[in-house]
């Protein structure tokens, strides 16, 4: 048991190791910002399943790029954009969207596994696409991640107000002249880019822990439209950067640490939210009893 604990959390020469993953820490903080901003929209628009579907085709694109010696980030972006366009254009309704995602997911996963099986390079590269890795972010890749993340953030800020309106009540937004269909496609493209860059750090299988769980935790604490994205960003950055720092000790994949921190935050927020709801309901019960007694009298 002691040996297992030392393997999971060993902080010998921690300072030197942190210096080696400086790019990954920067990338993780930026991806936390991206995930925290886009996560509330994913939940409001009921699209967590779409995130997973896009990640599978992103994984296929990255695997194909790895096999053919191309840029892995570029391959991941191509796969994500293709999936996002297919879901956005063909899945106008929730039922249609879920069917399309259910078709795309096994196809993307199958293509990705085929490419990885044919790949003759380092096994760590293959494993990292699925579960994430902390030492693979070099300067060119960091530049790609920063550029794509900047595009996602700027686009979200530009369309923030109409997208919020269209996400909460699309029918009323359409009646008010908001271009709901166009916003939906733009959002899908932005979501595809966000998934593509997230896959590089947390892996294709666990990208939901970055793009969904922090926002879900924030919504357990408040529904204030200004506080939710701020809390979501804080939770996402804490999960990714904290996961990277903890993963340094054992030299293990980053994803178990990120997902555990993210889940722990969500669990605490859920308990806090339940306690708050219980306190809110308590004062009302005596008043209801008194009102019922008065009516009977």
C-alpha positions in Angstrom: 0.0 0.0 0.0 2.8 2.4 0.9 4.6 1.6 -2.4 1.4 2.3 -4.3 0.9 5.6 -2.5 4.5 6.6 -3.3 4.0 5.8 -6.9 0.9 7.9 -7.1 2.1 10.9 -5.1 5.9 11.1 -5.1 7.3 14.6 -5.0 11.0 14.0 -5.1 12.8 16.6 -7.2 9.4 18.3 -7.7 10.9 21.7 -8.5 13.0 20.4 -11.4 10.0 18.4 -12.8 7.8 21.5 -12.7 10.3 23.3 -14.9 10.1 20.5 -17.5 6.4 20.8 -17.9 6.1 24.6 -18.0 4.5 24.5 -21.4 1.9 21.9 -20.2 1.0 24.1 -17.2 0.5 27.1 -19.4 -1.5 25.0 -21.9 -3.6 23.6 -19.0 -4.4 27.0 -17.6 -5.5 28.2 -21.1 -7.6 25.1 -21.7 -9.2 25.6 -18.3 -10.2 29.1 -19.4 -11.6 27.7 -22.6 -13.5 24.9 -20.9 -14.8 27.1 -18.2 -16.3 29.6 -20.7 -17.8 27.1 -23.1 -19.0 24.6 -20.5 -22.2 26.5 -19.4 -23.3 26.7 -23.0 -22.8 23.0 -23.5 -25.1 22.2 -20.5 -27.7 24.9 -21.3 -27.9 23.6 -24.9 -28.0 19.9 -23.6 -24.9 18.9 -25.6 -22.6 16.9 -23.3 -23.1 13.9 -25.6 -22.0 16.0 -28.5 -18.7 16.8 -26.7 -18.0 13.1 -26.5 -18.9 12.5 -30.1 -16.7 15.3 -31.3 -13.8 14.0 -29.2 -13.9 10.6 -30.9 -13.5 12.1 -34.4 -10.9 14.4 -33.0 -9.1 11.3 -31.7 -9.4 9.8 -35.2 -7.9 12.9 -36.9 -5.0 13.0 -34.4 -4.3 9.3 -34.8 -4.3 9.6 -38.6 -1.9 12.6 -38.3 0.4 10.6 -36.0 0.4 7.6 -38.4 1.3 9.7 -41.5 3.7 12.0 -39.7 1.6 15.1 -39.9 0.9 17.7 -37.2 -1.1 16.0 -34.5 -2.9 19.2 -33.4 -3.9 19.9 -37.0 -5.3 16.4 -37.4 -7.2 16.7 -34.2 -8.7 20.1 -35.4 -9.7 18.6 -38.7 -11.5 15.7 -37.1 -13.3 17.9 -34.6 -14.4 20.4 -37.2 -15.8 17.7 -39.5 -17.7 16.2 -36.6 -19.0 19.6 -35.4 -20.2 20.5 -38.9 -22.0 17.2 -39.4 -23.7 17.4 -36.0 -24.5 21.1 -36.5 -25.9 20.8 -40.0 -27.7 17.4 -39.7 -28.8 17.4 -36.1 -31.1 20.3 -35.9 -33.3 18.5 -33.3 -32.1 16.8 -30.2 -33.3 13.3 -31.3 -31.6 13.6 -34.7 -28.4 15.0 -33.1 -28.1 12.1 -30.7 -28.6 9.6 -33.5 -25.9 11.2 -35.6 -23.5 11.3 -32.6 -24.2 7.7 -31.8 -23.2 6.8 -35.4 -20.1 9.0 -35.5 -18.7 7.9 -32.2 -17.9 4.3 -33.0 -16.8 5.2 -36.5 -14.3 7.7 -35.1 -13.1 5.4 -32.4 -12.6 2.6 -34.8 -10.6 4.7 -37.3 -8.5 6.0 -34.5 -7.7 2.5 -33.1 -6.9 1.3 -36.6 -4.4 4.2 -37.1 -2.8 3.6 -33.7 -2.5 -0.1 -34.4 -0.6 0.6 -37.6 1.6 3.3 -36.0 5.1 2.0 -35.3 6.4 4.8 -33.1 6.5 5.3 -29.3 3.7 3.7 -27.4 3.4 6.7 -25.1 2.2 8.8 -28.1 -0.6 6.3 -28.8 -1.6 6.0 -25.2 -1.5 9.8 -24.7 -4.1 10.5 -27.3 -6.6 8.5 -25.3 -5.7 9.4 -21.7 -3.6 12.6 -22.0 0.0 13.3 -21.3 2.0 16.1 -19.6 5.4 16.2 -21.2 4.4 16.3 -24.9 3.6 20.0 -25.3 6.6 21.5 -27.1 6.8 25.2 -28.2 5.2 24.7 -31.6 2.3 22.8 -30.2 1.9 25.3 -27.4 1.7 28.0 -30.1 -1.1 26.0 -31.9 -3.0 25.6 -28.7 -2.7 29.2 -27.7 -3.9 30.4 -31.2 -6.8 28.1 -31.4 -7.8 28.9 -27.8 -7.7 32.6 -28.6 -10.0 32.1 -31.5 -12.4 30.2 -29.3 -12.4 32.8 -26.6 -12.8 35.8 -28.9 -15.6 34.1 -30.8 -17.5 33.3 -27.6 -17.1 36.8 -26.3 -18.4 38.3 -29.6 -21.5 36.0 -29.7 -22.0 35.8 -25.9 -25.3 37.7 -25.5 -27.2 36.3 -28.6 -25.9 32.8 -27.9 -27.1 33.0 -24.3 -30.6 34.1 -25.5 -30.7 31.4 -28.1 -29.5 28.7 -25.7 -32.1 29.6 -23.0 -35.1 29.9 -25.3 -34.4 29.3 -29.0 -38.0 29.8 -30.1 -38.4 33.2 -28.5 -34.9 34.2 -29.7 -35.8 33.3 -33.3 -39.1 35.3 -33.0 -37.0 38.2 -31.8 -34.8 38.1 -34.9 -31.8 36.3 -33.5 -30.1 34.1 -36.1 -30.5 30.9 -34.1 -29.5 28.5 -36.9 -26.3 30.4 -37.7 -25.4 30.8 -34.0 -25.9 27.0 -33.6 -23.4 26.2 -36.4 -20.9 28.8 -35.2 -21.1 27.4 -31.7 -20.6 23.8 -32.9 -17.4 24.9 -34.8 -16.2 26.7 -31.6 -17.0 23.6 -29.6 -15.1 21.5 -32.1 -12.0 23.6 -31.7 -12.3 23.6 -27.9 -12.5 19.8 -28.0 -9.5 19.5 -30.3 -7.2 21.4 -28.0 -8.5 19.7 -24.9 -7.8 16.3 -26.3 -4.1 17.2 -26.5 -4.0 17.5 -22.7 -6.7 15.3 -21.1 -7.1 12.8 -23.9 -10.1 11.9 -26.0 -11.8 9.6 -23.5 -12.0 12.0 -20.6 -12.5 15.4 -22.3 -15.9 15.7 -20.5 -14.0 16.4 -17.3 -12.8 19.7 -18.7 -15.7 20.8 -20.8 -18.7 19.7 -18.8 -17.9 18.8 -15.1 -16.7 22.3 -14.0 -19.7 24.0 -15.4 -22.0 21.4 -13.8 -20.3 22.1 -10.5 -20.8 25.9 -10.9 -24.5 25.5 -11.7 -24.9 23.6 -8.4 -23.8 26.8 -6.6 -25.6 29.5 -8.5 -27.6 30.3 -11.6 -26.3 33.9 -11.9 -25.2 34.2 -15.5 -22.1 36.2 -14.5 -21.0 34.0 -11.7 -21.5 30.6 -13.4 -18.7 31.1 -16.1 -16.3 32.6 -13.5 -16.8 29.7 -11.2 -16.6 27.2 -14.1 -13.3 28.7 -15.2 -11.9 28.6 -11.6 -12.9 24.9 -11.3 -11.6 23.9 -14.7 -8.2 25.6 -14.2 -7.9 24.1 -10.7 -8.6 20.6 -12.2 -6.2 20.8 -15.1 -3.3 22.6 -13.4 -3.7 20.6 -10.2 -3.9 17.4 -12.2 -0.7 18.2 -14.0 1.2 19.0 -10.8 0.0 15.8 -9.1 0.8 13.7 -12.1 4.4 14.8 -12.0 5.0 12.8 -8.8 4.1 9.4 -10.2 4.9 9.9 -13.9 1.4 8.6 -14.7 -1.1 9.8 -17.2 -2.6 13.2 -16.3 -6.3 12.2 -16.8 -6.9 10.2 -13.6 -5.8 13.2 -11.5 -7.7 15.8 -13.6 -10.9 13.7 -13.5 -10.6 13.0 -9.7 -10.1 16.7 -8.9 -12.9 17.7 -11.2 -15.3 15.1 -9.7 -14.3 16.1 -6.1 -15.1 19.7 -6.9 -18.5 18.7 -8.4 -19.3 16.5 -5.4 -18.5 19.3 -2.9 -20.6 21.8 -4.9 -23.5 19.4 -5.1 -23.5 18.9 -1.3 -23.3 22.7 -0.8 -26.1 23.2 -3.2 -28.3 20.6 -1.5 -27.7 22.1 1.9 -28.6 25.5 0.5 -31.8 24.2 -1.0 -32.7 22.6 2.2 -32.2 25.8 4.2 -34.2 27.7 1.7 -37.2 25.3 2.0 -37.2 25.1 5.8 -38.7 28.5 6.6 -41.5 28.0 4.1 -42.9 24.9 5.7 -44.2 26.5 9.0 -45.7 29.3 6.9 -47.5 26.8 4.7 -48.8 24.9 7.7 -50.1 28.1 9.3 -51.7 29.1 6.1 -53.4 25.7 5.8 -54.7 25.9 9.4 -56.0 29.4 8.8 -57.9 28.3 5.7 -59.4 25.3 7.5 -60.6 27.6 10.4 
